Amino acid sequence: MKISDFLLPTDVIIDCRAANKHQLLQKLAHKAAPTLGLPAETILSELLKREELGSTGVGGGVAIPHTRLAAVKKPLGVVVRMKQPIDFEAIDGQAVDIAVLLLLPASPEADQLVALALVARKLKSAETLTLLRSIKTPADFYAALTD
């Protein structure tokens, strides 16, 4: 599995504006909803439940909000780079400026963990993060994330 298996070029948003974590999750849910044919509120509700268990802000200015949904048949991603970093209650206390939403099938399968691991591994690299923060277009951002 590759990141391009669950993230499309049209699912990259550069200079996203959100005042807080809730607003960002709302924007991500609205972006994913049409692809899944689900109400954005359903997606948002599940994301918020997952965040109650602990922040998906993984550190280094990165968050990987994720949840499992019965309607999802294969992993789906949406990525945003924020115009201004926001507090995401990340484990390192650092504000988040890059977030990758992962919506995963409800049934536990290895593919789901692979999708999460691929994103986490890619965004752990300081070099990759520096590049992603300097890119100007969604197409270039997608290419850098999926290479």
N, CA, C and O atoms as a DFTB+ gen file, in Angstrom:
588 C
 N C O
     1  1       0.844      -1.188       0.000
     2  2       0.000       0.000       0.000
     3  2       0.886       1.247       0.000
     4  3       1.949       1.286       0.619
     5  1       0.401       2.267      -0.723
     6  2       1.086       3.558      -0.794
     7  2       0.092       4.642      -0.367
     8  3      -1.119       4.420      -0.368
     9  1       0.610       5.802      -0.007
    10  2      -0.262       6.916       0.385
    11  2      -1.214       7.272      -0.757
    12  3      -2.364       7.631      -0.507
    13  1      -0.755       7.179      -1.990
    14  2      -1.614       7.504      -3.140
    15  2      -2.784       6.525      -3.298
    16  3      -3.710       6.799      -4.061
    17  1      -2.757       5.392      -2.591
    18  2      -3.879       4.446      -2.631
    19  2      -5.092       4.971      -1.865
    20  3      -6.218       4.545      -2.120
    21  1      -4.868       5.894      -0.929
    22  2      -6.004       6.399      -0.148
    23  2      -6.088       7.923      -0.109
    24  3      -6.949       8.481       0.571
    25  1      -5.204       8.594      -0.832
    26  2      -5.225      10.050      -0.900
    27  2      -5.164      10.477      -2.362
    28  3      -4.241      10.106      -3.086
    29  1      -6.147      11.254      -2.789
    30  2      -6.196      11.755      -4.167
    31  2      -5.645      13.178      -4.237
    32  3      -5.667      13.898      -3.239
    33  1      -5.153      13.587      -5.405
    34  2      -4.657      14.966      -5.545
    35  2      -5.717      16.017      -5.207
    36  3      -5.380      17.112      -4.756
    37  1      -6.984      15.693      -5.419
    38  2      -8.075      16.635      -5.131
    39  2      -8.368      16.743      -3.639
    40  3      -9.163      17.585      -3.223
    41  1      -7.735      15.901      -2.838
    42  2      -7.970      15.903      -1.398
    43  2      -6.836      16.569      -0.617
    44  3      -6.561      16.214       0.530
    45  1      -6.188      17.535      -1.257
    46  2      -5.123      18.320      -0.634
    47  2      -5.586      19.777      -0.569
    48  3      -5.980      20.357      -1.580
    49  1      -5.533      20.350       0.613
    50  2      -5.937      21.746       0.800
    51  2      -4.743      22.517       1.370
    52  3      -4.214      22.172       2.427
    53  1      -4.337      23.547       0.667
    54  2      -3.233      24.402       1.102
    55  2      -3.825      25.691       1.677
    56  3      -4.824      26.201       1.171
    57  1      -3.207      26.209       2.729
    58  2      -3.643      27.455       3.373
    59  2      -5.058      27.383       3.918
    60  3      -5.841      28.324       3.784
    61  1      -5.372      26.252       4.532
    62  2      -6.668      26.067       5.198
    63  2      -6.741      27.006       6.400
    64  3      -5.755      27.199       7.112
    65  1      -7.903      27.577       6.613
    66  2      -8.108      28.462       7.754
    67  2      -9.087      27.811       8.727
    68  3     -10.190      27.415       8.348
    69  1      -8.669      27.707       9.979
    70  2      -9.532      27.211      11.047
    71  2      -9.048      27.866      12.339
    72  3      -7.845      28.009      12.559
    73  1      -9.981      28.255      13.178
    74  2      -9.625      28.950      14.416
    75  2      -9.196      27.985      15.516
    76  3      -8.463      28.359      16.431
    77  1      -9.666      26.727      15.414
    78  2      -9.378      25.761      16.478
    79  2      -9.512      24.336      15.956
    80  3      -9.860      24.112      14.796
    81  1      -9.233      23.388      16.825
    82  2      -9.267      21.969      16.493
    83  2     -10.648      21.544      15.980
    84  3     -10.746      20.867      14.956
    85  1     -11.706      21.935      16.682
    86  2     -13.064      21.557      16.288
    87  2     -13.384      22.055      14.877
    88  3     -13.939      21.317      14.063
    89  1     -13.034      23.292      14.600
    90  2     -13.310      23.863      13.282
    91  2     -12.522      23.130      12.191
    92  3     -13.042      22.906      11.098
    93  1     -11.282      22.760      12.481
    94  2     -10.488      22.011      11.504
    95  2     -11.111      20.642      11.244
    96  3     -11.238      20.232      10.091
    97  1     -11.496      19.941      12.290
    98  2     -12.126      18.626      12.115
    99  2     -13.424      18.748      11.315
   100  3     -13.756      17.873      10.515
   101  1     -14.144      19.834      11.539
   102  2     -15.378      20.101      10.803
   103  2     -15.075      20.264       9.306
   104  3     -15.772      19.695       8.465
   105  1     -14.049      21.031       8.981
   106  2     -13.664      21.244       7.578
   107  2     -13.236      19.929       6.923
   108  3     -13.599      19.648       5.780
   109  1     -12.467      19.132       7.654
   110  2     -12.032      17.838       7.116
   111  2     -13.231      16.924       6.868
   112  3     -13.297      16.251       5.839
   113  1     -14.169      16.899       7.799
   114  2     -15.367      16.064       7.652
   115  2     -16.188      16.507       6.440
   116  3     -16.694      15.672       5.691
   117  1     -16.318      17.814       6.252
   118  2     -17.079      18.332       5.104
   119  2     -16.391      17.994       3.779
   120  3     -17.063      17.746       2.778
   121  1     -15.080      17.985       3.770
   122  2     -14.338      17.638       2.551
   123  2     -14.515      16.158       2.205
   124  3     -14.648      15.810       1.032
   125  1     -14.516      15.287       3.214
   126  2     -14.607      13.843       2.985
   127  2     -16.034      13.358       2.737
   128  3     -16.230      12.346       2.065
   129  1     -17.012      14.053       3.259
   130  2     -18.407      13.600       3.226
   131  2     -18.928      13.242       1.829
   132  3     -19.507      12.167       1.667
   133  1     -18.746      14.102       0.810
   134  2     -19.284      13.759      -0.512
   135  2     -18.680      12.469      -1.091
   136  3     -19.380      11.696      -1.745
   137  1     -17.410      12.246      -0.856
   138  2     -16.745      11.046      -1.374
   139  2     -17.358       9.792      -0.766
   140  3     -17.518       8.779      -1.447
   141  1     -17.700       9.863       0.513
   142  2     -18.258       8.705       1.209
   143  2     -19.773       8.621       1.122
   144  3     -20.357       7.580       1.424
   145  1     -20.411       9.711       0.711
   146  2     -21.868       9.735       0.683
   147  2     -22.459       9.719       2.088
   148  3     -23.543       9.182       2.319
   149  1     -21.726      10.314       3.016
   150  2     -22.167      10.390       4.414
   151  2     -22.369      11.844       4.811
   152  3     -21.750      12.736       4.231
   153  1     -23.232      12.094       5.798
   154  2     -23.340      13.450       6.320
   155  2     -22.036      13.831       7.027
   156  3     -21.452      13.019       7.744
   157  1     -21.590      15.057       6.821
   158  2     -20.367      15.535       7.465
   159  2     -20.491      15.443       8.983
   160  3     -19.500      15.197       9.670
   161  1     -21.701      15.637       9.513
   162  2     -21.917      15.593      10.959
   163  2     -21.612      14.207      11.528
   164  3     -21.118      14.094      12.650
   165  1     -21.902      13.153      10.761
   166  2     -21.612      11.785      11.197
   167  2     -20.108      11.586      11.312
   168  3     -19.621      11.026      12.295
   169  1     -19.387      12.041      10.317
   170  2     -17.925      11.916      10.319
   171  2     -17.344      12.731      11.471
   172  3     -16.497      12.242      12.219
   173  1     -17.802      13.973      11.609
   174  2     -17.310      14.845      12.668
   175  2     -17.561      14.232      14.045
   176  3     -16.678      14.258      14.902
   177  1     -18.732      13.692      14.261
   178  2     -19.071      13.087      15.543
   179  2     -18.095      11.962      15.899
   180  3     -17.650      11.859      17.042
   181  1     -17.768      11.129      14.924
   182  2     -16.841      10.020      15.176
   183  2     -15.410      10.525      15.406
   184  3     -14.678       9.976      16.229
   185  1     -15.022      11.565      14.680
   186  2     -13.697      12.151      14.897
   187  2     -13.581      12.735      16.307
   188  3     -12.562      12.568      16.978
   189  1     -14.635      13.416      16.743
   190  2     -14.624      14.011      18.082
   191  2     -14.580      12.935      19.166
   192  3     -13.914      13.108      20.187
   193  1     -15.294      11.819      18.946
   194  2     -15.242      10.702      19.903
   195  2     -13.810      10.170      19.996
   196  3     -13.324       9.875      21.088
   197  1     -13.138      10.049      18.851
   198  2     -11.766       9.554      18.852
   199  2     -10.843      10.531      19.583
   200  3      -9.963      10.107      20.332
   201  1     -11.036      11.823      19.374
   202  2     -10.201      12.831      20.033
   203  2     -10.395      12.825      21.546
   204  3      -9.475      13.179      22.285
   205  1     -11.578      12.430      22.019
   206  2     -11.814      12.336      23.465
   207  2     -10.919      11.291      24.110
   208  3     -10.595      11.401      25.292
   209  1     -10.516      10.282      23.353
   210  2      -9.630       9.227      23.866
   211  2      -8.196       9.733      24.027
   212  3      -7.413       9.170      24.792
   213  1      -7.865      10.785      23.311
   214  2      -6.525      11.360      23.323
   215  2      -6.278      12.058      22.011
   216  3      -6.749      11.616      20.963
   217  1      -5.545      13.142      22.064
   218  2      -5.303      13.925      20.858
   219  2      -4.548      13.117      19.811
   220  3      -3.659      12.328      20.130
   221  1      -4.922      13.332      18.565
   222  2      -4.206      12.715      17.447
   223  2      -3.125      13.661      16.917
   224  3      -2.581      13.451      15.833
   225  1      -2.823      14.697      17.688
   226  2      -1.679      15.562      17.397
   227  2      -0.431      14.791      17.786
   228  3      -0.158      14.601      18.972
   229  1       0.330      14.344      16.792
   230  2       1.441      13.418      17.031
   231  2       2.764      14.115      17.307
   232  3       3.760      13.453      17.597
   233  1       2.789      15.438      17.221
   234  2       4.017      16.183      17.480
   235  2       4.642      16.724      16.216
   236  3       4.320      16.293      15.108
   237  1       5.534      17.668      16.397
   238  2       6.219      18.266      15.258
   239  2       5.334      19.111      14.370
   240  3       5.677      19.365      13.216
   241  1       4.190      19.555      14.893
   242  2       3.267      20.365      14.098
   243  2       2.331      19.541      13.237
   244  3       1.690      20.071      12.329
   245  1       2.246      18.231      13.518
   246  2       1.457      17.306      12.700
   247  2       0.341      16.670      13.526
   248  3       0.530      16.331      14.695
   249  1      -0.824      16.516      12.897
   250  2      -1.938      15.761      13.481
   251  2      -2.424      14.751      12.453
   252  3      -2.429      15.015      11.251
   253  1      -2.831      13.593      12.951
   254  2      -3.393      12.560      12.068
   255  2      -4.739      12.121      12.660
   256  3      -4.858      11.015      13.188
   257  1      -5.752      12.997      12.569
   258  2      -7.069      12.611      13.074
   259  2      -7.592      11.426      12.264
   260  3      -7.480      11.404      11.038
   261  1      -8.158      10.453      12.954
   262  2      -8.637       9.262      12.265
   263  2      -9.777       8.628      13.049
   264  3      -9.923       8.831      14.255
   265  1     -10.575       7.859      12.328
   266  2     -11.659       7.115      12.954
   267  2     -12.067       5.989      12.010
   268  3     -11.738       5.989      10.824
   269  1     -12.789       5.040      12.574
   270  2     -13.341       3.928      11.790
   271  2     -14.826       4.187      11.573
   272  3     -15.536       4.630      12.476
   273  1     -15.279       3.901      10.355
   274  2     -16.688       4.089      10.014
   275  2     -17.192       2.874       9.234
   276  3     -16.503       2.376       8.345
   277  1     -18.384       2.403       9.565
   278  2     -18.963       1.237       8.896
   279  2     -19.124       1.465       7.385
   280  3     -18.990       0.524       6.602
   281  1     -19.406       2.690       6.980
   282  2     -19.634       2.993       5.567
   283  2     -18.348       3.023       4.734
   284  3     -18.408       3.053       3.505
   285  1     -17.204       3.017       5.389
   286  2     -15.928       3.095       4.676
   287  2     -15.474       1.682       4.309
   288  3     -15.373       0.803       5.165
   289  1     -15.206       1.488       3.031
   290  2     -14.781       0.163       2.550
   291  2     -13.269       0.061       2.403
   292  3     -12.703      -1.027       2.507
   293  1     -12.614       1.193       2.161
   294  2     -11.153       1.221       2.084
   295  2     -10.694       2.562       2.639
   296  3     -11.457       3.528       2.607
   297  1      -9.471       2.646       3.145
   298  2      -9.004       3.905       3.745
   299  2      -9.156       5.094       2.794
   300  3      -8.967       4.978       1.583
   301  1      -9.504       6.240       3.383
   302  2      -9.667       7.485       2.642
   303  2      -8.940       8.584       3.407
   304  3      -9.052       8.678       4.629
   305  1      -8.196       9.413       2.683
   306  2      -7.452      10.487       3.314
   307  2      -7.786      11.860       2.760
   308  3      -8.208      12.003       1.612
   309  1      -7.588      12.863       3.596
   310  2      -7.659      14.276       3.223
   311  2      -6.519      14.950       3.975
   312  3      -6.330      14.703       5.166
   313  1      -5.759      15.800       3.290
   314  2      -4.641      16.474       3.957
   315  2      -4.784      17.983       3.830
   316  3      -5.181      18.502       2.787
   317  1      -4.451      18.680       4.917
   318  2      -4.482      20.139       4.894
   319  2      -3.179      20.691       5.459
   320  3      -2.575      20.129       6.373
   321  1      -2.778      21.806       4.882
   322  2      -1.724      22.613       5.490
   323  2      -2.401      23.905       5.909
   324  3      -3.046      24.572       5.101
   325  1      -2.249      24.247       7.164
   326  2      -2.933      25.400       7.725
   327  2      -2.269      26.710       7.307
   328  3      -1.052      26.782       7.135
   329  1      -3.086      27.730       7.151
   330  2      -2.574      29.076       6.922
   331  2      -1.849      29.551       8.179
   332  3      -0.760      30.120       8.107
   333  1      -2.479      29.304       9.339
   334  2      -1.894      29.619      10.646
   335  2      -2.004      28.366      11.516
   336  3      -3.069      27.752      11.569
   337  1      -0.933      27.977      12.193
   338  2      -0.996      26.807      13.078
   339  2      -2.053      27.001      14.172
   340  3      -2.327      28.122      14.601
   341  1      -2.641      25.877      14.612
   342  2      -3.659      25.926      15.664
   343  2      -3.301      24.963      16.794
   344  3      -2.552      24.004      16.603
   345  1      -3.844      25.237      17.957
   346  2      -3.673      24.331      19.089
   347  2      -4.493      23.078      18.815
   348  3      -5.690      23.156      18.537
   349  1      -3.840      21.924      18.896
   350  2      -4.507      20.649      18.646
   351  2      -4.323      19.712      19.840
   352  3      -4.616      18.519      19.760
   353  1      -3.831      20.278      20.955
   354  2      -3.557      19.483      22.149
   355  2      -2.585      18.343      21.823
   356  3      -2.727      17.227      22.323
   357  1      -1.600      18.646      20.978
   358  2      -0.627      17.643      20.543
   359  2       0.223      17.171      21.713
   360  3       0.352      17.869      22.719
   361  1       0.798      15.991      21.577
   362  2       1.573      15.409      22.673
   363  2       2.784      16.246      23.060
   364  3       3.237      16.196      24.204
   365  1       3.312      17.019      22.103
   366  2       4.471      17.864      22.418
   367  2       4.075      19.312      22.710
   368  3       4.939      20.155      22.952
   369  1       2.769      19.604      22.689
   370  2       2.290      20.952      22.975
   371  2       2.457      21.930      21.820
   372  3       2.050      23.087      21.922
   373  1       3.053      21.474      20.727
   374  2       3.298      22.347      19.570
   375  2       2.026      22.518      18.749
   376  3       1.255      21.572      18.585
   377  1       1.810      23.726      18.234
   378  2       0.660      23.983      17.368
   379  2       0.793      23.177      16.079
   380  3       1.900      22.897      15.620
   381  1      -0.340      22.811      15.508
   382  2      -0.392      21.961      14.309
   383  2      -0.612      22.806      13.065
   384  3      -1.478      23.680      13.036
   385  1       0.186      22.532      12.033
   386  2      -0.016      23.204      10.748
   387  2      -0.199      22.218       9.594
   388  3      -0.510      22.629       8.476
   389  1      -0.009      20.931       9.851
   390  2      -0.261      19.897       8.835
   391  2      -1.120      18.816       9.482
   392  3      -0.766      18.267      10.525
   393  1      -2.259      18.518       8.845
   394  2      -3.155      17.484       9.364
   395  2      -3.559      16.550       8.238
   396  3      -3.895      16.987       7.137
   397  1      -3.522      15.265       8.531
   398  2      -3.958      14.258       7.572
   399  2      -5.106      13.492       8.200
   400  3      -4.926      12.776       9.186
   401  1      -6.298      13.651       7.617
   402  2      -7.469      12.909       8.052
   403  2      -7.418      11.519       7.438
   404  3      -7.186      11.373       6.238
   405  1      -7.634      10.501       8.257
   406  2      -7.760       9.134       7.757
   407  2      -9.088       8.569       8.231
   408  3      -9.364       8.515       9.429
   409  1      -9.901       8.153       7.279
   410  2     -11.159       7.481       7.582
   411  2     -10.962       6.022       7.183
   412  3     -10.618       5.717       6.041
   413  1     -11.184       5.134       8.133
   414  2     -10.834       3.735       7.968
   415  2     -12.058       2.837       8.093
   416  3     -13.020       3.197       8.772
   417  1     -12.035       1.664       7.444
   418  2     -13.147       0.720       7.590
   419  2     -13.322       0.288       9.045
   420  3     -12.359       0.248       9.811
   421  1     -14.554      -0.031       9.411
   422  2     -14.857      -0.417      10.791
   423  2     -14.255      -1.778      11.148
   424  3     -13.833      -1.997      12.284
   425  1     -14.217      -2.684      10.181
   426  2     -13.681      -4.012      10.483
   427  2     -12.162      -3.942      10.606
   428  3     -11.494      -3.361       9.750
   429  1     -11.618      -4.531      11.665
   430  2     -10.163      -4.459      11.872
   431  2      -9.410      -5.285      10.828
   432  3      -9.542      -6.507      10.764
   433  1      -8.636      -4.601      10.033
   434  2      -7.815      -5.248       9.006
   435  2      -6.451      -4.584       9.004
   436  3      -6.308      -3.430       9.409
   437  1      -5.469      -5.312       8.553
   438  2      -4.090      -4.813       8.539
   439  2      -3.944      -3.535       7.724
   440  3      -3.143      -2.672       8.082
   441  1      -4.702      -3.391       6.629
   442  2      -4.584      -2.222       5.747
   443  2      -4.759      -0.911       6.503
   444  3      -4.115       0.090       6.187
   445  1      -5.628      -0.925       7.495
   446  2      -5.882       0.306       8.230
   447  2      -4.641       0.755       8.982
   448  3      -4.281       1.932       8.967
   449  1      -4.001      -0.186       9.631
   450  2      -2.798       0.152      10.375
   451  2      -1.675       0.542       9.433
   452  3      -0.844       1.390       9.759
   453  1      -1.655      -0.083       8.262
   454  2      -0.642       0.258       7.261
   455  2      -0.826       1.708       6.818
   456  3       0.154       2.445       6.707
   457  1      -2.060       2.125       6.564
   458  2      -2.332       3.502       6.135
   459  2      -1.855       4.490       7.190
   460  3      -1.195       5.477       6.868
   461  1      -2.184       4.229       8.430
   462  2      -1.781       5.108       9.529
   463  2      -0.254       5.136       9.674
   464  3       0.341       6.196       9.865
   465  1       0.358       3.977       9.583
   466  2       1.817       3.883       9.706
   467  2       2.528       4.598       8.563
   468  3       3.543       5.259       8.781
   469  1       2.000       4.469       7.339
   470  2       2.607       5.143       6.187
   471  2       2.631       6.652       6.383
   472  3       3.655       7.296       6.157
   473  1       1.513       7.209       6.800
   474  2       1.417       8.657       6.998
   475  2       2.336       9.092       8.138
   476  3       3.080      10.064       8.011
   477  1       2.277       8.364       9.248
   478  2       3.105       8.723      10.407
   479  2       4.592       8.678      10.046
   480  3       5.354       9.569      10.420
   481  1       4.990       7.655       9.333
   482  2       6.404       7.516       8.949
   483  2       6.830       8.653       8.024
   484  3       7.902       9.233       8.196
   485  1       5.991       8.966       7.050
   486  2       6.319      10.024       6.087
   487  2       6.444      11.378       6.785
   488  3       7.343      12.161       6.476
   489  1       5.542      11.649       7.725
   490  2       5.521      12.956       8.374
   491  2       6.436      13.037       9.594
   492  3       6.457      14.052      10.290
   493  1       7.174      11.992       9.845
   494  2       8.148      12.005      10.941
   495  2       9.457      12.656      10.500
   496  3      10.240      13.124      11.327
   497  1       9.683      12.679       9.191
   498  2      10.920      13.219       8.633
   499  2      10.916      14.749       8.655
   500  3      10.038      15.384       8.071
   501  1      11.905      15.330       9.334
   502  2      12.026      16.793       9.387
   503  2      12.217      17.367       7.990
   504  3      11.706      18.443       7.680
   505  1      12.948      16.655       7.154
   506  2      13.184      17.103       5.778
   507  2      11.875      17.168       4.998
   508  3      11.624      18.137       4.281
   509  1      11.047      16.143       5.135
   510  2       9.746      16.119       4.446
   511  2       8.862      17.255       4.943
   512  3       8.219      17.936       4.144
   513  1       8.824      17.464       6.262
   514  2       7.987      18.525       6.821
   515  2       8.438      19.902       6.346
   516  3       7.605      20.751       6.027
   517  1       9.730      20.125       6.298
   518  2      10.252      21.404       5.800
   519  2       9.816      21.620       4.363
   520  3       9.393      22.717       3.997
   521  1       9.916      20.585       3.550
   522  2       9.504      20.670       2.150
   523  2       8.003      20.959       2.051
   524  3       7.595      21.864       1.323
   525  1       7.187      20.202       2.774
   526  2       5.732      20.384       2.713
   527  2       5.310      21.782       3.155
   528  3       4.334      22.333       2.645
   529  1       6.042      22.347       4.096
   530  2       5.701      23.691       4.590
   531  2       6.110      24.792       3.613
   532  3       5.643      25.924       3.730
   533  1       6.972      24.474       2.658
   534  2       7.437      25.494       1.714
   535  2       6.729      25.430       0.358
   536  3       6.836      26.361      -0.440
   537  1       6.029      24.372       0.104
   538  2       5.380      24.160      -1.201
   539  2       4.205      25.127      -1.378
   540  3       3.501      25.457      -0.425
   541  1       4.018      25.565      -2.611
   542  2       2.994      26.580      -2.897
   543  2       1.686      26.017      -3.458
   544  3       0.638      26.640      -3.284
   545  1       1.712      24.858      -4.126
   546  2       0.497      24.366      -4.789
   547  2       0.069      23.001      -4.240
   548  3       0.905      22.218      -3.787
   549  1      -1.238      22.722      -4.284
   550  2      -1.726      21.409      -3.860
   551  2      -1.093      20.272      -4.663
   552  3      -0.796      19.216      -4.103
   553  1      -0.885      20.469      -5.951
   554  2      -0.299      19.415      -6.791
   555  2       1.126      19.083      -6.340
   556  3       1.495      17.912      -6.257
   557  1       1.919      20.107      -6.051
   558  2       3.278      19.871      -5.580
   559  2       3.290      19.247      -4.184
   560  3       4.130      18.400      -3.882
   561  1       2.363      19.668      -3.349
   562  2       2.248      19.104      -2.001
   563  2       1.931      17.603      -2.111
   564  3       2.549      16.773      -1.444
   565  1       0.962      17.282      -2.959
   566  2       0.572      15.877      -3.174
   567  2       1.760      15.065      -3.671
   568  3       2.013      13.967      -3.176
   569  1       2.483      15.594      -4.637
   570  2       3.628      14.887      -5.188
   571  2       4.695      14.631      -4.114
   572  3       5.276      13.547      -4.063
   573  1       4.947      15.610      -3.274
   574  2       5.947      15.451      -2.220
   575  2       5.498      14.451      -1.155
   576  3       6.313      13.706      -0.611
   577  1       4.221      14.442      -0.870
   578  2       3.696      13.535       0.161
   579  2       3.627      12.097      -0.324
   580  3       3.783      11.161       0.459
   581  1       3.394      11.928      -1.607
   582  2       3.174      10.567      -2.128
   583  2       4.386       9.978      -2.841
   584  3       4.324       8.845      -3.317
   585  1       5.508      10.736      -2.926
   586  2       6.653      10.184      -3.665
   587  2       7.282       9.009      -2.928
   588  3       8.255       8.428      -3.409
